[in-house]
Amino acid sequence: MTTEHHYQSNSANSGPQSDRRRAPSSPAPSGWRRWLPLAGLGAVLLLLITRSMGRTSNLSYSYSSFLSQVRANHVKTAFIDPGGSVAGTLANGTGYSSQIPTALGDGQLPGVLKAHHVAITGVGTQAGFGTIIVSLLPLVALVAFFVYARRRTGDAARGIVGIGASKAKVYDEQRPSTRFSDIAGYAAAKREVSEVVDFLKHPEKYAGAGAIGPRGVLMVGPPGTGKTLLARAVAGEAEVPFFALTGSSFVEMFVGVGASRVRELFASARERAPSIIFIDEVDAIGQRRGGAMLSNDEREQTLNQLLAEMDGFDPTSGVVVMAATNRPEVLDPALLRPGRFDRQVEIPLPNQVERTAILATHARGKHLGSNVDLTAISRGTPGFSGADLANLVNEAAIVAVRHSRDVIAATDLDDARDRILLGPRDASNALLPGEKRAVAIHEAGHALVAVCSEHADPVAKVTILPAGQSLGVTQQLPTDERHLYPESYLRDSLAVRLGGRAAEILVLGEASTGAANDLAGATDLANRMVRDWGFSPRLGPIGFGSGGPNYLGQQMQSRPYAEGTQLIIDEEVSRMLLEAAQRAQALLLERRASLDAVVELLLEKETISGDELMEVIRRPVGMALAVQATS
């Protein structure tokens, strides 16, 4: 168990296959809709004809007669067309038209018309084609409207009719190239699933012994532990088709769609048997029926169909269903009974040896520096999943590129780990001189108490560089992977957690808000020691447990004891914390010179290693005082 003590700021914190069922084509439009474009065209032509008729002249003059009418002041308006024609109205409202002789042109006519007060309503330009286009704009707009309306109607019809059809990519059929050798660690899980490979390759062995091969394998584990990768490795080793999909791809708004997709999927798998069906996040469709306040008929029908398909398997069909989830407690019991998911394979977080192997796998193809120790890195990453370790190596490569290097150094991996756990370092979040000294005192207190506690984990690094919400960190790395924690180790852990606050009180005379994270962690640990693990002599060997009923995926807190018992628990927790604080203060007071020397070294270097810390603490008292006086 890696322990980190933070001095916190007080601010707010391969190709798709075509589907075998095609969605029905859009229905043919009804008869009346076919005539809509023709009706629109007819309406526009009628408008144009009417407009043209409105311009038709009642009287036709020769050009000389037209000029005579103008000079007699009988012409009221005139429109001169670029083709040489003139049209308009007379003073009595009658329409007329005339043609200008080509020899004369039309340059003199406007002046004559103006001299006799004729209103020229328009003089055409040579862009006659543009005039035609403008006159056709209403037709174009009307046709576009009808085309748009028809398409929208067809899309709506296709949406309603095709909603129940299978999606274009419901599953992905392929033969994966992944092998067990591509997966680092997890020897026990590989052994469990290797029998699936043997059954798919040699079904006659099982038939000869009268045994039935596994029908379903449920892989359970935290996110990022490689459940999907392991399923692909099974298919790769067996060299069979692999149908992979997620549980949410079955669920639709309309009832019955998911059930039809389940039937289609299993029918396709049987056609290509032997094969493997892999359902990731199976809890999306496999949740316990009737357990929610609001039922979902679509999800329940999909689950019922899945249960029926798995129960109706022919044992010799050669189809194996594999599924993965990180919430096994919400699955329906009918899904977990023998005959469906016969086996549950636990895929836990990797241990230290497995983390080292995973880091080596992800470091292939990358240039690692000679000072990189993957074993030491694995010690400092407890609780990391395979995906977290891949991200760690990638972040370290990014840090190296940021410094214009293609070789990953140990400091790059260290910085990448701090970024993942604490957040990015912010140069603008500079501390005031007084704050920086307080953080150094706090972290020195953690480190010194840890070194002086017999059962505490060794200190690997101490830093007072802010990162994220943390202003400083004391990092402890265990020498071995622990599975059991004795009481002595836990009591030392309490003292180490409270060592930072004790150092502040000893040196500065008062505590600060930076110990909030330490206090919360120490209180939670003491609560579990009293309530769950029976480490309280007053309460006795009683363990109430910290779990409660699960409601909508949330763990509900319960208290299966009386108010008087709660009072005793509170008093015992308080006693344990006070004893741990007093012990930390006594250790720091006894080694005050070493504490001051560590503080000064932190203020000078900002980050020190565990070896540098031990070198300071091992100095004689007089030398430590001399170093302090010199600095």
C-alpha positions, 0 to 999 in steps of 0.5 A: 500500500503506497502512502502519500501525505498531501499538504492541501491548499484551502481553495475549492477544489478491424472492417465492418461486415454488412448486416444480414437484415436490411432496413426496408426501403422508403415507401413510394409516395402516394399518388397525389404527391407525385403531381405536386411539382407539376402543379407548382410549375403550372402555377408559376407559368400561369403567373408569368402568362398573366403578367405578360398579358398585363403588358400586352398593348391595346394599340400598335403605332409606327414609330412616326405615329408614336412620336406624333402622339408624344409631341401631342402630349398623348403619351403618359408612360413609356418603357424602352426595351433593349430590343428596340420596342417601346410600350406604355400607356396613353393619357386615357389609360390605353396601352400601346406599343411601338418599334424603334427603327434600327437606323435611328437607334434609341439614344434620342428617344429618352430626350424627346420623352422627357421634353414632353413630360412622359414618365419613363418607367424603365430603360432595359439593359443588355442583360436580358438573360438576367431578366429572364433568370429573375423572372424564373426565381419564383418557379425555382423557389417553388420547385425547391420547396416541394422537393424539400417537403417530399424528402422530409416526408420520406425521411420520416417514413423511413425512420418510423418503418426502419426503427426496428431493423438491425443497425448497420453495425450491430457486431464486429466479426473478425478473427483476432490476432491477439494471443495470451503471450500479448497479455502480461501477468494474469496467469491464473485468469489465463488458466481459467479461460484456456479451457474455453480455447481447448473446448473450441479447438478439440470438442471431441475430447469433451464429448468422449468423456461425456463432459460439456464444455463451458457455455458462458464465461463472465469476467469480473474486475475493475475498469481497465484491467484487460477483460476485453483484451483477454476475451480477444486473446481467447478468440485469437488462440482458438482461431474462431470468429469473434463477435464483439459488441456492448450491452448498450447496443441492444437497448432502444427506445422501442420495445422488442428491438433489443430482443430481435438483435439478440436473436440475430446475433446468436443465429449468426454465431451459430452459422459460423460456429465454432465462434465466440460472442463477447458482450462488454458491459453486460450489466447494461442489459443484465441488471436484476429484474424488478429491482428498480423503482421504474421498470424498463420493458425493453431492457427486460425483454432483451434480458429474457431473450438473452436468457432463452438463447443461452439456455437453448444452446446445443452443447455441441454447437461450439458457441461460447458467450463471454461477457465482462462487467465491473458491477457483478452485484447488479446482475440478474441471478438467472444470468449467473446460474450454471448452464448460462455463465458457468464460470466467473473469472476474477480479473483483479488489479495487477500485483507488483510482479504483474505491474512490472511485466505490464510496464515492460510490455508497454515500454516496447518500442520506446527508448528507456534510459539506463536509470529506469528501474521498472521494478521500482516504478511498479512499487510506486503504482499500487492500485494502477490498472493495466490501462493506468500503467499504459497511460503512465508510460505514454505520459512519460514519453510526452514529458520526454518530448517536452524536454526535447528528448527521445529517451525516457528517463526515470524522472519522466516516469516520476513526473508522469506519475505525479501528474496522474495522481496529483495533477499538473504542476502550476508555475503560477501557483507559487507559494509565499515564503511563509507558506513555503516554509510551513509546507516544508515543516509539514512534509518534514514531520511526515517523513521524520515520523515515518523513518522513526516508526518501526513498522511504517513503509520507507520514504521514497520522496519528499517534495514541496512543489505544488501540484493540483490541490496538493502543496507538498507530498511525502511518498512512501513505498512498501518493500513488499506487496502486502495482503494483511495489515497488522495492528502495529502497522496501522497504528504507525500509519496513524502517527505518520498521517498526523506527523505533519500537523504535529510538526507545525504545532511544534515549530510554528506553535499552531496548526494550519488548514493544510492538514485537512487531507491527513485528518480525514484519512486518519479518521477514516482509518481509525473508524475502520480499526474500531468498527470493522477490524476489532482493534478497540479493547473497549468495544471488543472483537466486533466487526460491523462492516462498512457496507450497506444495501446497494440502491441504484448502484450507490452504496448506502450507509447503514448502522446495525448498532445502537446509539450507545455503540456509536458513542463508544465508537466515536470515543475510541476513534478519538482516543486512537487519534489523540494517542497517535498525535501525542506519539508523533509529537514525542518523536519529533521533539526528541529529534528536533535538530533532525527535523530542522535540518530536513526543513532547511534541505527541503527549502534548498532543494524543494525535492529530496529522495529517501536516501537524502532524507536518511543521510540527514537523519543519520548525522550526529546531533551536533553536525545537524545543529551545525548544518542548521546554524550554517544555513 
